[in-house]
Amino acid sequence: MNDRSTSRFRRAAAVIAGLAAASVALSGCLYAMIPEQASRPAAPIVPDTDGVAEDLLPFYSQELEWTDCGPGFDCTEVTAPLDWENPTAGEITLSVIRHRAQSTAIGSLLTNPGGPGSSGVELVRDNLDFAVGADLIENYDAFAEACEANSEGILPHVTTMNAARDMDLIRAVLGDKQLNYLGYSYGTFLGATYAQLYPEKAGRLVLDGAIDPAVPGLEVGATQALGFESALRAYMQNCLDSGDCPFNGTVDEAMTDLGALLASVDRTPLENGDGRMMGADSLLTAIIAALYSQDSWDILTQALDEALQGDPTTAFLLADFYNNREDGAYINNSSEAFRAYNCMDYPVEDDPAAEAAIEAKIADGAPTIAPYWTGPDSCEVWPYPPTGTRGEITAEGAGPILVIGTTNDPATPYEWSESLADQLEEGVLITRVGEGHTGYNKGNICVDDAVEAFLLDDVVPDDGLRCE
């Protein structure tokens, strides 16, 4: 495939990591399971080219060259079509990392950490051991222009449909007849899309913290706003019960005081030690970042306590973590990828009456968050029209697919997991009763045992399993 003269790009990071046959600790974007040993497997990987169209054979038949990229990790690159509808139009490069299995290998597990746009390579490597009004539109426009100028033509092809096709290519060049997959958050949409496209290739799929593919963009924003408000109230109750909370009174009274804090920093931003100013938007970002996991509630309490005293240090640490910012610089392009995928996947909705109804819904159901939640749609100025559609995914013929929903998940509310499990022809719903985003590997033995029995031994849990 080196004879092609077209440019090579990077569309999305693909991750491969190891899965042991007896025990498992998983997180990441695209996984492959191989035995733990000092040398590479003796038997070469035989790409799966069954039923592949002739114009795609050069991609599906490629042989991978792995290099050592850290303790237990191997890295490679997979070449994929830039445009799956026109495979000769160009190529892109997918970055792939795998971790060796600790015992007998049973196949490959591809995973996605969510976002869209989060780095799966970084997730596996790291976890296995604003302005307002007219100014905001100008910023969105400048952002879109910069993306277009620096992306070398890739933007119209940054879609979930293409990512799912990329994933099938990776499956095939790894020599797997079927795709085994663990997808978190946005990764559930990617996994469901794959099952819809390739039902006969769908093996053991686990979709954790589901996105409902049938919900339009406006409704997604409203549902998430209500989800974060609900999670914030749960945090506030926990904070008040702790006896070490910067707020007092009832939850309603404390939420009112938090709203006053947000309004205060909106009027008069707090200066950080590095000169940055924290306004309400940044403080809300810090709050949202902490609500993804109950383990972060203590640091949120510290951040709010400091902010009430005029110090935004810890709040900026949370906001920077959310934005993948470190030492004054952004450490990856996840924010750009997030916008690129969403702007291509979600049709632009130009219905003033619907927008007004959504704003009213948010104001009523999420009064603390509402003043800083809604605003102009950044995708209105995206240089390419969206190609995605919103609709139910049934994945007929794909076999059982596990869907995990957490009852007070703020980012992907539980109702979305219920809906996706109902849509799928053989959807199996597992409910984690608790707080935070996603349910697997969050300390709930019931969830973890069910997922691992399915991935390792093909044991399908009872539909409706509820894990307290």
Secondary structure, DSSP 8 states (H G I E B T S, - for coil): -TT--S-EE------B----SS-----SSS-------SS--SS------TT--GGGHHHHT-----EE-STTEEEEEEEEESSTTSGGG-EEEEEEEEE--SS-----EEEE--TTT--HHHHHHHH-----HHHHHHHHHHHHHHHHHHSTT-GGG-SHHHHHHHHHHHHHHTT-SSEEEEEETHHHHHHHHHHHH-GGGEEEEEEES---TTS-HHHHHHHHHHHHHHHHHHHHHHHHHHT--S--S-HHHHHHHHHHHHHHHHHS-EE-TTS-EE-HHHHHHHHHHHHT-GGGHHHHHHHHHHHHTT--HHHHHHHHHHTTEETTEE-SSHHHHHHHHHHHHS-----HHHHHHHHHHHHHH-TTTGGGT----GGGG-SS-----------TTS--EEEEEEEE-SSS-HHHHHHHHHHSTTEEEEEEEEESS--TTSS-HHHHHHHHHHHHH-----TTEEE-
